[in-house]
Amino acid sequence: MSKLIHIIAVAYKRLPELRVFIQSWINQTNDDWQLTIIHDGESQEFTNLMNEANYIHPNIEFFSTGQRHNDYGHTLRDLGLKRSEGKYTILTNADNYFIPRTTEYISTLVQNSINTSDVPDIILFDMIHSHTNPGTRKQPAYNLFKTEFKLYCIDVSSAAVRTELAKAAGFRDKTHDGDQTYFKDIASRATSLKIAKINRVLLIHN
């Protein structure tokens, strides 16, 4: 049975950060999630970590690509989208981490929307952003980034997208701004996009 949220995480080395990322999902208060981690190129160290007892979990799968693509993880995101089985998909990097109630908050919003027959296509949530002046905003690193569904006001990791719509859009742009293209392609696939917002910080972007 598919989960509510399928997280597609792309990784390249940075194994200490990966440990924190995985633990952030194991710590979820709601178990309605599935995690696929894709490493950019072969790595025995990555495989060894994922086979440690702490990270063997029924909701977690992983694999490495046969070659390194080195395109911001975008080829891996496209691969992951094709495998997504959840009702919603979150694309992210495996050096970020999510608060323990992420799935709980998203699940509550979805359940409430089902009750009102207003199920969203995209669920936004706020984040703490690690970059100085992220997007077009003048602010120091590790400050609150309130998301909006418009150009440079959203990160690929700060939205859960209805999987059917995310798969239809795909991840065609392999340049630095590929995540912004992803959201534009999503918008072009829906005649009337339903967007919901959780006004809480669910993501720490690193």
Protein Blocks (a to p, Z undefined) as FASTA:
>chain_A
ZZfbdcddddeejllmmmmmmmmmmmpcbfcbcdddddehjafklmmmmmpmklgcfkbc
cdddfbdfklohlmmmmmmmmmpcbfbdcdddfkbccdfklmmmmmmmmmmmmmnopacf
bdcdddddfbghihjbccdehiacdddddehiacfklcccdfklmmmnopmblcfklmmm
mmmmmmmmpmbdcdddddbdfbdcZZ
